[in-house]
Amino acid sequence: MEWYLPMIWAAVIGTAVSFYVILDGFDLGIGILFPFARDERERDQMMATVKPFWDGNETWLVLGGGGLFVAFPQAYAVIMPALYLPVIVMLLGLIFRGVAFEFRSVSDSQKRWSFAFTAGSIVAAFSQGVILGGLIQGIPVANGAFAGGSFDWATPFSALCGLSLVAGYGLLGATWLMMKAEGPVGQRGRTQAKALLLAVLVCMGIVSLWTPLMSERIYARWFSLPNFYYLWPVPVVTGVVALLLWRWIEKGREILPFVSSIVLFFLGYLGLVISNFPYLVPPSLTVWDTAAVPASQIFMLIGTLVMLPIILGYTVMIYWLFRGKVKEGESYH
């Protein structure tokens, strides 16, 4: 097997997942922040900030999941039975919030659909964090197949990861509102962003300490020499970005807080990659162990290389066309 094909596919899937987390993260964050709006009119404005983007953002989730199925079928065959329940709950949450988004604009009872939108957003975000926690803590494998129980993922660590992602998506949503919404909605986003940043930093700190204590492999990756000399800038840069984000929020900047929130997410994502690469199913199966035959990878890679620029171009065009702020009282109907 060509060694570089799994690496290329790992990069493609990693890119798709990172784009999904950032782009769908802020509109999930809007749903998480829905209960803090004063009335349905403010919720209309909040939804109007994401209306042109929200459904296209989930394209990256399809690319990531489809890429895993095609390029790493054995990893897919192990991960899905191990995390079947949180995956199903996540998908139901995404479906529920999508239905709520559309029905809320035509329903006589907006409050019920607002609740549905909030519940779907929180459930989807929490489930994604649980899935991540389940992967980080490791999946038991025997003879190339899942060898654990249906609820192995249900641990305090995975629950903490779920709460962390809810707080992180809330931070993205709050900084998005600072950038995109005029009036009280945008101003409230500033206060929410400060509280959520503190919550994110606490969660990141606990997860960062818990992970190496839970896994000797990850502990050795970060704290053995000479690795420590190369990796110490990651937490330091994370701290600097968090400090800058706090200062920019206090100064009332509009774009920089959102950008720095994205950078904070990428740094956390980088930490996960450093901790686990090259394991796709920690702690036993690597990207090379689980890769499909080269012919399948090459065939699908050709199509991906054609479609990926189209997806990126469409995404850039939509964000450019709908740039600017949503005015106070503006509706998404």
C-alpha positions in Angstrom: 0.0 0.0 0.0 1.3 3.4 -0.9 2.1 5.1 2.4 1.1 8.6 1.3 -2.5 7.9 0.2 -3.8 7.4 3.8 -1.9 10.5 4.8 -3.7 12.5 2.1 -7.1 11.1 3.1 -6.4 11.8 6.7 -5.6 15.4 5.8 -8.8 15.7 3.7 -11.0 14.3 6.5 -9.2 16.4 9.1 -9.8 19.5 7.1 -13.5 18.6 6.5 -14.0 18.1 10.3 -12.2 21.3 11.2 -14.3 23.3 8.7 -17.5 21.7 10.0 -16.6 22.5 13.6 -16.0 26.1 12.8 -18.7 26.8 10.3 -21.5 24.8 11.8 -20.2 25.6 15.3 -21.3 29.2 15.3 -24.9 28.5 14.1 -25.2 25.7 16.7 -23.9 28.4 19.1 -26.8 30.6 18.0 -29.3 27.9 19.1 -27.4 27.5 22.4 -27.8 31.2 23.1 -31.4 31.4 22.0 -32.8 31.2 25.6 -30.9 34.4 26.5 -32.7 36.5 23.9 -35.4 38.9 25.3 -38.1 38.0 22.9 -39.0 36.3 19.6 -38.1 39.4 17.6 -34.5 39.2 18.9 -34.5 35.5 18.0 -35.6 36.3 14.5 -32.6 38.6 14.2 -30.3 35.9 15.5 -31.5 33.4 13.0 -31.3 36.0 10.2 -27.5 36.2 10.9 -27.1 32.5 9.9 -29.9 31.9 7.5 -27.8 32.1 4.3 -25.1 29.8 5.7 -26.4 27.2 8.1 -27.5 24.4 5.8 -24.4 24.6 3.6 -22.2 24.4 6.6 -23.1 20.7 7.2 -21.7 19.8 3.8 -18.4 19.4 5.6 -19.9 16.8 8.0 -21.0 14.8 5.0 -17.5 15.0 3.5 -15.9 13.9 6.7 -18.2 11.0 7.4 -18.3 9.9 3.8 -14.5 10.2 3.5 -14.1 8.0 6.6 -16.4 5.4 5.2 -14.6 5.3 1.8 -10.9 5.8 2.7 -10.8 4.0 6.1 -13.6 1.4 6.1 -12.1 -0.6 9.0 -12.0 2.5 11.2 -15.6 3.3 10.2 -16.6 -0.3 11.0 -15.1 0.0 14.5 -16.1 3.6 15.4 -19.7 3.3 14.4 -20.7 0.4 16.7 -18.6 1.8 19.5 -20.3 5.2 19.3 -23.6 4.3 17.6 -25.9 5.8 20.2 -24.3 9.3 20.5 -24.0 9.4 16.7 -27.7 8.7 16.3 -28.6 11.3 18.9 -26.4 13.8 17.2 -28.1 13.2 13.8 -31.5 13.5 15.4 -30.5 16.7 17.1 -29.3 18.2 13.7 -32.5 17.0 12.0 -34.7 18.4 14.8 -33.1 21.8 14.7 -33.3 21.9 10.9 -37.0 21.2 11.0 -37.4 23.9 13.7 -35.5 26.4 11.6 -38.0 26.1 8.8 -41.2 25.6 10.7 -40.6 28.4 13.2 -41.0 31.0 10.4 -44.5 29.8 9.5 -45.8 28.6 12.8 -48.3 30.4 15.0 -46.4 29.3 18.0 -42.8 30.5 17.6 -41.9 29.7 21.2 -42.3 26.0 20.8 -40.1 25.9 17.7 -37.6 28.2 19.4 -37.4 25.6 22.2 -37.0 22.8 19.6 -34.2 24.8 17.9 -32.4 25.3 21.2 -32.8 21.7 22.3 -31.6 20.4 18.9 -28.6 22.6 19.0 -27.6 21.7 22.5 -28.2 17.9 22.0 -26.2 18.0 18.7 -23.3 19.9 20.3 -23.1 17.8 23.4 -23.3 14.6 21.4 -20.4 15.7 19.2 -18.3 16.3 22.3 -19.3 12.9 23.7 -18.2 11.3 20.4 -14.9 13.1 20.6 -14.4 12.0 24.3 -15.2 8.5 23.4 -12.5 8.5 20.7 -9.9 10.1 22.9 -10.3 7.7 25.8 -9.9 4.8 23.4 -12.0 2.1 21.8 -11.2 -1.6 22.5 -10.5 -3.6 19.4 -9.9 -7.4 19.0 -9.1 -9.0 15.7 -9.8 -5.8 13.9 -13.4 -5.4 15.2 -15.0 -3.5 18.1 -14.7 -5.5 21.3 -16.4 -3.3 23.9 -19.9 -2.6 25.1 -22.6 -0.3 23.8 -22.1 2.3 26.7 -18.3 2.3 26.9 -18.5 6.0 25.7 -20.6 7.0 28.7 -17.9 8.2 31.1 -17.3 11.4 33.1 -14.6 12.3 30.6 -16.8 12.1 27.6 -19.5 14.1 29.4 -16.9 16.8 30.2 -15.9 16.9 26.5 -19.6 17.3 25.6 -20.0 20.3 28.0 -16.8 21.7 26.6 -18.0 21.7 23.1 -21.3 23.2 24.1 -19.4 26.1 25.7 -17.1 26.4 22.7 -19.9 26.5 20.2 -21.6 29.1 22.5 -18.4 31.2 22.3 -18.4 31.0 18.5 -22.0 32.0 18.4 -21.5 34.9 20.8 -18.6 36.3 18.8 -20.5 35.8 15.6 -23.3 37.9 17.0 -20.8 40.6 17.9 -19.7 40.7 14.3 -23.0 40.2 12.5 -25.8 41.7 14.7 -26.7 45.3 15.4 -28.4 46.6 18.5 -28.9 44.8 21.8 -28.3 41.3 20.3 -24.8 42.2 19.3 -24.1 44.0 22.5 -25.3 41.1 24.6 -23.0 38.8 22.6 -20.1 40.7 24.1 -21.1 39.9 27.7 -21.9 36.3 26.8 -18.6 35.9 25.0 -16.6 36.8 28.1 -18.5 34.3 30.3 -18.2 31.6 27.7 -14.5 32.2 27.2 -13.9 31.6 30.8 -15.9 28.4 30.7 -14.0 27.2 27.6 -10.6 27.9 29.2 -11.6 26.0 32.3 -12.9 23.1 30.2 -9.8 23.1 28.0 -7.5 23.1 31.1 -9.3 20.2 32.7 -9.4 18.1 29.5 -5.7 18.9 28.8 -4.7 17.7 32.3 -7.1 14.7 32.3 -6.1 13.3 28.9 -2.4 12.6 29.6 -3.2 11.3 33.1 -5.7 8.9 31.4 -3.3 7.6 28.8 0.4 6.8 29.2 0.8 7.1 25.4 -0.5 10.6 25.4 1.5 11.5 28.5 4.7 10.3 26.8 3.8 12.2 23.6 3.7 15.6 25.4 6.1 15.3 28.4 8.9 13.0 27.2 12.1 14.6 25.9 12.8 16.0 23.4 9.0 16.2 22.5 8.4 18.6 25.4 10.8 21.2 23.9 8.9 21.1 20.6 5.4 21.1 21.9 5.4 23.6 24.8 4.5 26.5 22.4 1.1 25.0 21.8 -0.4 25.7 25.3 1.6 29.0 25.5 0.1 30.3 22.1 -3.3 29.1 23.3 -3.0 31.3 26.4 -1.8 34.3 24.4 -4.8 33.9 22.0 -7.2 33.6 24.9 -5.8 36.8 26.4 -6.0 38.7 23.1 -9.6 37.5 22.7 -10.5 38.8 26.1 -9.0 42.2 25.4 -10.7 42.5 22.0 -14.0 41.6 23.6 -13.6 44.3 26.2 -12.6 46.8 23.6 -15.7 46.1 21.6 -14.0 44.8 18.5 -16.3 43.1 16.0 -14.3 40.8 13.7 -11.2 40.0 15.8 -13.0 38.2 18.6 -14.6 35.8 16.1 -11.3 35.2 14.3 -9.5 34.6 17.6 -12.3 32.2 18.7 -11.7 30.2 15.5 -7.9 30.2 16.2 -8.6 28.9 19.7 -10.6 26.0 18.3 -7.8 25.2 15.8 -5.2 25.2 18.6 -7.4 22.7 20.6 -7.8 20.6 17.4 -4.0 20.7 16.9 -3.5 19.5 20.4 -5.8 16.5 19.7 -3.9 15.7 16.5 -0.6 15.8 18.3 -1.9 13.6 21.1 -3.4 10.9 18.8 -1.7 10.9 15.4 -1.2 8.4 13.6 -4.0 6.6 15.5 -7.4 6.9 13.8 -9.0 4.5 16.4 -6.9 5.1 19.5 -5.1 3.3 20.9 -4.6 0.5 18.5 -5.5 1.2 14.8 -3.5 3.7 12.7 -4.4 5.4 9.5 -2.4 2.8 7.6 -4.0 -0.2 9.5 -7.5 1.0 8.6 -7.0 2.3 5.0 -8.8 1.0 2.0 -7.0 -0.5 -1.0 -5.0 2.1 -3.0 -7.3 1.8 -6.0 -10.4 2.8 -4.0 -8.5 5.7 -2.4 -7.3 7.0 -5.7 -10.7 6.7 -7.4 -12.4 8.7 -4.6 -9.6 11.2 -4.3 -10.0 12.2 -8.0 -13.7 13.1 -7.4 -12.8 14.8 -4.1 -10.2 17.0 -5.7 -12.7 18.1 -8.3 -15.5 18.8 -5.8 -13.5 20.3 -3.0 -12.6 23.6 -4.9 -16.3 23.9 -5.9 -17.4 23.6 -2.3 -14.8 26.0 -1.1 -15.6 28.5 -3.9 -19.4 28.3 -3.1 -18.7 28.8 0.6 -16.5 31.9 0.0 -19.0 33.3 -2.5 -22.0 32.9 0.0 -20.1 34.5 2.9 -19.0 37.4 0.6 -22.5 38.0 -0.8 -24.1 38.1 2.7 -21.4 40.1 4.4 -22.3 43.0 6.6 -24.5 43.3 9.7 -28.1 42.2 10.3 -30.1 45.2 11.5 -32.1 45.4 14.7 -35.6 43.9 14.2 -34.7 42.2 10.9 -36.3 38.9 10.4 -35.2 35.7 8.6 -38.8 34.9 7.3 
